[in-house]
């Protein structure tokens, strides 16, 4: 029994959240009229998320398994409401207005609910069919097809709001859970068919929305660094890379970022591009420290999954670990130019209430499952 594991998770998460609060305040200092607006709301959301995480920790995580399907249906309904009634912001429909006070992204809670429901689904399939899958046809009908139906439906509802970043995260998480859940054989067949289907889906998405192809071509042409590219479609990417490059080994100094005030588009310095501000101000060493914190947190969460004797708990925690790791990777990789920009927030650090509240609830779930692991031991 590892009694210190929960403490390590709490401490690591707290450090990342504290860094997020500091950097949100720092990166928003140039927005004179709203200098205290963003840090105030971010602090409120961190406190709310912490409270909900504690409530989640004190409950029995099996209740989420019991109501997994209902939660999934409610999320799909919320995504429909967003698509039908919400206003477009930067071409996307992702936010629900809450009493005129603030807004909420149903796609963020959908990430956690999707993990819960997929874990519940595989638990049912594991209980029902373990040792009974005797052919590839059985495997396809009883295992692969239900998994693909749930994943595709969820991704279609997300992509309707033009949220490609979340769609990629959900599809990738689903593959991780699928791999971890495999007790039926036919793993290579399952992965091959899944890969082919997602590949074909990507082609269809490009055909029905050509701007996605344009975004990819912009990324691929970025190495040319032509003046038209720098001043046009590649402006944001170029400015992010300038910020990261300017930081050097030790950074230009805390609060001294030039890019955050003058060149990064809109409020991206506190949202999608906050890693660039971190790299500019505290340099390569600071950026590597942030990356190390994520790697360590994901490692700790996976340890909880390994300790779990409950199949549902193991899948659920593994899904949360993969979610945090995948989302952090996508954000950082986009910032350093490895992949195209996708509009994915940096977990626990980027400004945004929906993201941080749901992420903290997920940490509460991890701690809940680790508590039951300890009690069983």
PEDADA-V996096 format. One record per run of one state. SS is the DSSP state (a for helix, b for strand, c for the rest). FROM is the first residue (numbers start at 1). TO is the last residue. If there is no record, write none. Layout:
SS|FROM|TO  SS|FROM|TO
This chain:
c|1|4  a|5|27  c|28|31  a|32|34  c|35|36  a|37|58  c|59|61  a|62|66  c|67|67  a|68|85  c|86|88  b|89|89  c|90|91  b|92|92  c|93|94  b|95|98  c|99|101  b|102|105  a|106|129  c|130|135  a|136|159  c|160|163  a|164|181  c|182|186  a|187|208  c|209|210  a|211|224  c|225|226  a|227|231  c|232|234  a|235|247  c|248|258  a|259|262  c|263|273  a|274|307  c|308|310  a|311|335  c|336|352  a|353|376  c|377|377
